[in-house]
Amino acid sequence: MGNKVKFHLPGLRYNYPLNMFWISLMEQHPEYFREGIEIASFFGAFPFALWNGGRLVGNDQCDAGFVKNVVKSINSKGIPIRYTFTNPLLTEEDLDDPFCNFCMEVADNGMNEVLVFSEVLEKYLREKYPSYHFNSTTCKEIRDVETLNEEMNKDYKYVVLDYNLNNKWDLLEKVEHKEKLEVLINACCVPDCKRRGDHYKNIAMNQRITLENRKLPKDKQKPIKPWTCEYGDKNCIYTIQEYSTFVSPEMIWEKYVPMGINNFKIEGRTGNLFSLIETYSFYMLKPEYVGEARLLLLRNLEASGVISVNKPRPGRWP
């Protein structure tokens, strides 16, 4: 099979060490990986980016040196970074955000990408940073083929499919420009979640509150707007396999790729490190090499200090 199977992986901040070790594993042990694997992008946002959407990045903050180093390191491997600038509640006043513009300037080399939702932000970015490749986010929740084809015919490098349309083969056959379609294969949300759009707005509101609180004394800070989800917070690659939206490796190679669809997104920007390792291994490694590759990866992560194993503290008896 000559077609590349392109994976778009999460993490510019929290999963950055894992992703770089994963690339190293691919370089040193290509025999571990399934046929035709290619890493097509690393997506996410550096804290604290107001334009970010889809996941709350917390109260962390990246300095200029870290941002520059991550962009340079990933690009040096021939891999684009993709900013997830999909905040649905942005205003004209937000376009001057200094940190977000700094991040755009650092990666403004013609190689990198931006995932967009807000028309206000997209217009601004296309005018100010025309060298970027623009992608349409799944957050738009496009659920019919006519509207999807309108989106596919716009000037986007990729259009990320609403995960509720996963595995609907009759509909997918009608999609134009399938080479631009990107499928979210491990969606942890339940199929047809009715609160999804509200969740994106809640994240956007809390992101703004968190940013404002950074400049306020503790007694003046605003409370975060609560949100609970019994599914997304607990689901992993082993709990979602009965969902109608779940995409297995067999579906990728036996159904999607023969249809001309070869771009696949793995979610998990703020997910548990070990859960993400399992997900990467599940989709990209040959089953017979999963154990060996995972052990090598975990040893390297421990040796580098990314993870630590605590030993029993010495004591005495009696």
C-alpha positions as CSV (number, residue, x, y, z in Angstrom):
1,M,0.0,0.0,0.0
2,G,1.5,3.3,-1.1
3,N,-0.8,5.7,0.7
4,K,0.6,7.5,3.7
5,V,-1.5,7.3,6.9
6,K,-1.1,10.7,8.5
7,F,-1.6,11.2,12.2
8,H,-2.1,14.6,13.9
9,L,-1.0,14.4,17.5
10,P,-1.8,16.5,20.6
11,G,0.6,18.6,22.5
12,L,2.8,21.6,22.2
13,R,3.3,22.1,26.0
14,Y,2.3,19.2,28.3
15,N,2.9,16.3,25.8
16,Y,5.9,17.9,24.1
17,P,8.5,15.5,25.7
18,L,6.4,12.5,24.9
19,N,5.9,13.6,21.3
20,M,9.7,14.1,20.8
21,F,10.4,10.7,22.2
22,W,7.8,9.2,19.9
23,I,9.4,10.8,16.9
24,S,12.8,9.4,18.1
25,L,11.2,5.9,18.5
26,M,10.0,6.1,14.9
27,E,13.4,7.1,13.7
28,Q,15.3,4.4,15.6
29,H,12.8,1.6,15.3
30,P,10.7,1.9,12.1
31,E,9.9,-1.8,12.3
32,Y,7.7,-1.2,15.4
33,F,5.2,0.9,13.4
34,R,2.3,0.0,11.1
35,E,2.7,0.5,7.4
36,G,2.8,4.0,5.9
37,I,2.7,5.9,9.3
38,E,3.5,9.7,9.1
39,I,3.2,12.4,11.8
40,A,1.5,15.2,9.9
41,S,1.3,17.8,12.8
42,F,1.5,18.4,16.5
43,F,-1.5,20.5,17.6
44,G,-2.2,22.6,20.6
45,A,-1.5,26.0,22.2
46,F,1.1,27.4,24.5
47,P,-0.3,28.6,27.9
48,F,-1.6,31.2,28.3
49,A,-3.2,31.7,24.9
50,L,-6.5,33.5,25.0
51,W,-7.3,32.4,21.4
52,N,-7.0,28.7,22.3
53,G,-10.2,26.6,22.3
54,G,-11.4,23.1,22.9
55,R,-9.4,22.5,26.1
56,L,-8.7,24.7,29.1
57,V,-4.9,25.1,29.3
58,G,-4.9,25.9,33.0
59,N,-2.9,28.6,34.8
60,D,0.5,27.7,33.4
61,Q,2.5,30.2,31.3
62,C,5.2,29.5,28.7
63,D,8.1,31.9,28.4
64,A,9.4,33.1,25.0
65,G,12.4,30.8,25.0
66,F,10.3,27.7,25.5
67,V,7.9,28.6,22.7
68,K,10.8,29.3,20.3
69,N,12.5,26.0,21.2
70,V,9.4,23.9,20.8
71,V,8.6,25.4,17.4
72,K,12.2,25.0,16.2
73,S,12.5,21.4,17.5
74,I,9.3,20.2,15.9
75,N,9.8,22.0,12.6
76,S,13.4,20.6,12.4
77,K,11.8,17.2,12.2
78,G,9.8,18.3,9.1
79,I,6.6,18.4,11.2
80,P,4.3,21.4,11.3
81,I,2.8,22.8,14.5
82,R,-0.9,23.6,14.5
83,Y,-2.3,26.2,16.8
84,T,-5.7,25.3,18.1
85,F,-7.1,28.9,18.0
86,T,-10.7,27.9,18.1
87,N,-12.1,30.0,21.0
88,P,-15.7,30.7,19.9
89,L,-16.2,33.8,22.0
90,L,-13.5,36.1,20.7
91,T,-14.1,39.8,20.0
92,E,-12.3,42.4,17.9
93,E,-10.6,43.6,21.1
94,D,-9.0,40.2,21.6
95,L,-7.1,40.3,18.3
96,D,-4.4,42.4,19.8
97,D,-3.5,39.8,22.4
98,P,0.3,40.1,22.7
99,F,1.1,36.5,23.7
100,C,-1.0,34.9,20.9
101,N,0.5,37.3,18.3
102,F,3.9,36.5,19.6
103,C,3.2,32.7,19.1
104,M,2.1,33.4,15.6
105,E,5.2,35.5,14.8
106,V,7.5,32.8,16.2
107,A,6.1,30.1,13.8
108,D,5.5,32.4,10.8
109,N,7.8,30.5,8.4
110,G,5.4,29.1,5.8
111,M,5.4,25.6,7.4
112,N,2.9,25.8,10.2
113,E,-0.9,25.8,10.6
114,V,-3.8,27.3,12.5
115,L,-7.1,25.6,13.4
116,V,-9.9,28.2,13.4
117,F,-13.5,28.7,14.4
118,S,-14.2,32.4,14.9
119,E,-14.7,34.3,11.7
120,V,-13.4,37.4,13.4
121,L,-10.1,35.8,14.2
122,E,-9.8,33.9,10.9
123,K,-10.1,37.1,8.9
124,Y,-7.5,38.8,11.1
125,L,-5.0,35.9,10.9
126,R,-5.4,35.5,7.1
127,E,-4.6,39.2,6.6
128,K,-1.7,39.4,9.1
129,Y,-0.1,36.0,8.8
130,P,-0.8,34.8,5.2
131,S,2.0,32.3,5.2
132,Y,0.1,30.0,7.5
133,H,-2.1,27.1,6.4
134,F,-5.6,27.3,7.8
135,N,-7.8,24.4,9.0
136,S,-11.4,24.2,9.9
137,T,-12.2,22.8,13.3
138,T,-14.6,20.0,14.3
139,C,-15.9,22.5,16.9
140,K,-18.1,23.9,14.1
141,E,-20.3,20.8,14.5
142,I,-21.1,20.4,10.8
143,R,-23.5,17.5,10.6
144,D,-24.8,17.4,7.0
145,V,-22.9,16.5,3.8
146,E,-24.0,19.6,1.9
147,T,-22.6,22.1,4.5
148,L,-19.5,19.9,4.9
149,N,-18.8,20.0,1.1
150,E,-19.2,23.8,1.2
151,E,-16.5,23.8,3.9
152,M,-14.3,21.4,1.9
153,N,-14.4,23.8,-1.0
154,K,-13.1,26.7,1.0
155,D,-9.4,27.6,1.3
156,Y,-8.6,25.2,4.1
157,K,-5.7,22.7,4.1
158,Y,-7.8,20.3,6.3
159,V,-11.3,20.2,7.5
160,V,-11.7,18.2,10.7
161,L,-14.9,16.0,10.5
162,D,-17.5,16.2,13.2
163,Y,-16.9,13.0,15.1
164,N,-20.7,12.1,14.9
165,L,-20.2,11.5,11.2
166,N,-17.5,8.9,11.8
167,N,-18.1,5.5,10.1
168,K,-21.2,6.7,8.2
169,W,-19.9,5.3,5.0
170,D,-22.7,6.3,2.7
171,L,-22.3,9.9,3.8
172,L,-18.5,9.9,3.6
173,E,-18.7,8.6,0.1
174,K,-20.4,11.9,-0.9
175,V,-17.7,14.1,0.7
176,E,-15.7,16.1,-1.9
177,H,-11.9,16.5,-1.6
178,K,-11.5,13.6,0.7
179,E,-7.7,14.3,0.8
180,K,-8.6,17.3,3.0
181,L,-10.8,15.5,5.4
182,E,-9.4,14.8,8.9
183,V,-11.1,12.2,11.1
184,L,-11.0,12.4,14.9
185,I,-10.6,8.7,15.7
186,N,-10.6,8.5,19.6
187,A,-13.4,11.0,20.6
188,C,-14.0,10.6,24.3
189,C,-17.3,12.4,24.2
190,V,-20.4,10.3,23.9
191,P,-22.0,10.2,20.4
192,D,-24.4,13.0,19.8
193,C,-23.6,14.9,23.0
194,K,-26.2,17.6,23.4
195,R,-23.9,19.8,25.6
196,R,-20.9,19.9,23.3
197,G,-21.3,23.5,22.0
198,D,-22.0,24.8,25.6
199,H,-18.9,23.0,26.8
200,Y,-16.7,24.9,24.2
201,K,-18.3,28.2,25.4
202,N,-17.7,27.2,29.1
203,I,-14.0,26.6,28.3
204,A,-13.8,29.9,26.5
205,M,-15.3,31.8,29.4
206,N,-13.1,30.1,32.0
207,Q,-10.1,30.8,29.8
208,R,-10.8,34.5,29.9
209,I,-11.5,34.4,33.6
210,T,-8.2,32.6,34.3
211,L,-6.3,35.1,32.2
212,E,-7.9,38.0,34.0
213,N,-7.2,36.4,37.4
214,R,-3.5,36.4,36.7
215,K,-3.5,40.2,37.1
216,L,-5.7,40.3,40.2
217,P,-4.9,39.8,43.9
218,K,-6.3,36.5,45.3
219,D,-9.1,38.2,47.1
220,K,-10.3,39.9,43.9
221,Q,-10.1,36.9,41.6
222,K,-13.3,35.6,39.9
223,P,-14.5,32.0,40.4
224,I,-14.3,29.5,37.5
225,K,-17.6,28.5,36.0
226,P,-18.0,24.8,37.0
227,W,-18.5,22.1,34.4
228,T,-18.6,18.3,35.0
229,C,-18.7,15.5,32.5
230,E,-18.8,11.9,33.6
231,Y,-17.7,10.7,30.2
232,G,-14.9,12.9,28.8
233,D,-13.1,13.0,32.2
234,K,-12.9,9.2,32.6
235,N,-13.0,7.8,29.1
236,C,-9.9,6.3,27.4
237,I,-9.0,4.1,24.4
238,Y,-10.4,1.1,26.3
239,T,-13.8,2.6,27.3
240,I,-14.8,4.1,24.0
241,Q,-14.6,1.1,21.7
242,E,-18.4,0.4,21.9
243,Y,-19.2,3.9,20.7
244,S,-20.6,4.2,17.1
245,T,-18.0,7.0,16.6
246,F,-15.0,4.9,17.5
247,V,-12.5,4.3,14.7
248,S,-10.3,1.2,15.0
249,P,-7.0,0.7,13.3
250,E,-8.7,-1.9,11.1
251,M,-11.2,0.7,9.9
252,I,-8.4,3.1,9.1
253,W,-6.5,0.8,6.9
254,E,-9.4,-1.2,5.5
255,K,-12.1,1.4,5.1
256,Y,-10.9,5.0,5.3
257,V,-7.7,4.8,3.4
258,P,-9.2,2.9,0.4
259,M,-11.9,5.7,0.3
260,G,-9.1,8.3,-0.1
261,I,-9.2,9.5,3.5
262,N,-5.8,9.4,5.2
263,N,-5.7,12.1,7.8
264,F,-6.5,11.1,11.4
265,K,-6.5,13.2,14.6
266,I,-5.8,11.8,18.0
267,E,-7.3,13.9,20.9
268,G,-5.6,14.2,24.3
269,R,-4.0,17.7,24.8
270,T,-4.7,17.7,28.5
271,G,-5.1,13.9,28.9
272,N,-3.2,11.6,31.2
273,L,0.3,10.8,29.9
274,F,-0.1,7.0,30.3
275,S,-3.5,7.1,28.6
276,L,-2.0,8.9,25.7
277,I,0.9,6.4,25.4
278,E,-1.7,3.6,25.2
279,T,-3.6,5.5,22.5
280,Y,-0.5,6.2,20.4
281,S,0.6,2.5,20.7
282,F,-2.9,1.2,19.9
283,Y,-3.1,3.1,16.6
284,M,0.4,3.4,15.3
285,L,2.3,0.3,16.5
286,K,2.2,-3.2,15.2
287,P,0.5,-5.3,17.9
288,E,3.4,-7.7,18.3
289,Y,5.7,-4.7,19.2
290,V,3.5,-2.8,21.5
291,G,5.0,-4.2,24.7
292,E,8.6,-3.8,23.7
293,A,8.1,-0.3,22.3
294,R,6.1,0.9,25.3
295,L,8.7,-0.4,27.7
296,L,11.5,1.4,25.8
297,L,9.5,4.6,25.7
298,L,8.7,4.5,29.4
299,R,12.4,3.9,30.3
300,N,13.4,6.9,28.2
301,L,10.8,9.1,29.8
302,E,12.0,8.0,33.3
303,A,15.6,8.5,32.4
304,S,14.9,12.0,31.2
305,G,12.9,12.9,34.3
306,V,9.6,13.3,32.6
307,I,8.2,10.6,34.9
308,S,9.6,9.4,38.2
309,V,9.2,6.2,40.1
310,N,9.4,6.6,43.9
311,K,11.2,4.0,45.9
312,P,10.3,3.1,49.4
313,R,11.9,5.4,51.9
314,P,14.5,3.8,54.2
315,G,13.3,3.1,57.7
316,R,14.3,1.1,60.7
317,W,12.7,-1.5,62.9
318,P,11.6,-1.5,65.6
